[in-house]
Amino acid sequence: MMKKLRITCYSPAYWRVTFDNPPLNLIDPEVIHELHDLINQFEGDNELKVVVFDSANPEFYIAHVDILRGGGRGPTDVGPTGLRIVPDFIQRLSRLSIITIASIRGRARGIGAEFVEGLDIRFGSREKMILGQPEVGAALIPGGGGTVYLPLLVGRARALEIIASSEDYDADTAERYGWINRAIPDAELDNFVDSFARRIASFEKKALTEAKRLVNRSSLPPDDAHLVAAGETFLRMMTWPETRSRIDKILERGFQKPGDFELRLGHHLGIE
């Protein structure tokens, strides 16, 4: 039974998966294992056409990885692709004949941003969505796919801007950059995404399968090597003294605790 991913089956063709891991919706070991179980369910389902991923927390879609408990850091925490569980989940999902949609309300940073970057379609709340890749500000790099997926979405220069700055980006900027498909007024987001998903669910599965397969040929990484390299680099950097020192400092200032530091993470990372 899943405790931190809440699944709502509106029909055999349309599911919604809600992240519900208070207080910050961190990716922790329990969420990692639930994602592993979820992708196995998806792969065994022949009727599913569309899945929406959203959050029960209006402030945090997925804050980031649980840096204290780890999020798939162990040598056995890998999937069939050889990637750590979250990148493995995204890569396997990208190759399934299921259209995946992120409905983003709140902050999606770090692995949270990488998660939505790996989905097929992204819609964000104009007033309440914030995206960020804050890893460089913690003396790390995006290790879950941000260095691979983000340039494909926004281009090389903007990907470097986002990653090197470790800054927060609002929905209008993210829409302009191509990071999300559309910024939707918050009061309209849920109905918009639900209507969009139901429309897709009404179409023939074979047509959706072929459409996604052909788009994937020109829009996905040709293999997993770059994702593997990013993950290995992230884990190696976690052992660096300067990384450990930087992480200790931001933990003291309020990282991974409810409060202003997490709410305005991009701002605080730029202040020594």
C-alpha positions, 0 to 999 in steps of 0.5 A: 500500500502506498502512503506518500503517493496517492493514486486516483483512478478516474477511469482505466484510461486516466489516473492522477498521482498526488505527491503527499509527503508533508511537510515539504514533499521531499523525495525520501527513501519511502517515496523512492520505493513507491515510485519503483512500485508505481512504474511496475504498475504502469508497465503492466497496464494496457489500458492506461493512456494518461497520468497527471502528477500533482501535489497535495501541498500548495506550497511544495510540489516536490521541494527536493531530495531528502539530503539527510536520509538520501534519495536513492543513493545506495548501490542497490537503489537502481532500476532495470536501466542501471539508473537511480530510481527517480531517473530510472522511473522517468526514463521508463515512463518516457518510453511507455505509451502513456502521456504524462502531465505535470500539474505544478502548484508550489515549488519544484526544485532539484529532483522535483524540477528534474522530475517534471522536466522528464514528463511529457507535458507541464502546466504550472500555476501562474501565481504559485509555481516556482521551478529551480535547479539549486544544486550548484548553490549547494556545491553539487550539480543536478544529478537526476537528469537536469543536465540532460532534459533541461537543455532539450527544453530550453536550449543550452544558454538558458539551461546554463543560466538556470543551473549556474544561478541556482535561482528560483523561476516563476511560471511566466518566465518558465513558460517563456523559456519553454520550461513548461508548456503553459502558465495557467491562472491558479484558479483555473489550473485544476479544471484545465488539466483535468479537461486536457487529460480527459480529452486525451483519455478519450482518444485511441490508444494506438494513435497516442502510442504512435504519436509519442513513439515518433516524437520521442525519436527526435526529442529524447536522449539517444541512450542513458549514458549522459544520465548515468554520468550525471548521477555518478558525478552527483554521488562523487560530489557528495563526498567532497569536503567543500560540498559537505561544508556547504550543505552543513551551512545551509542546513543550519540556515533552515534548509529542509525545514518548513520556513522562509529559507525553503520558501525563498531558497533561490534568494537565500542561496545567493546570500553568504 
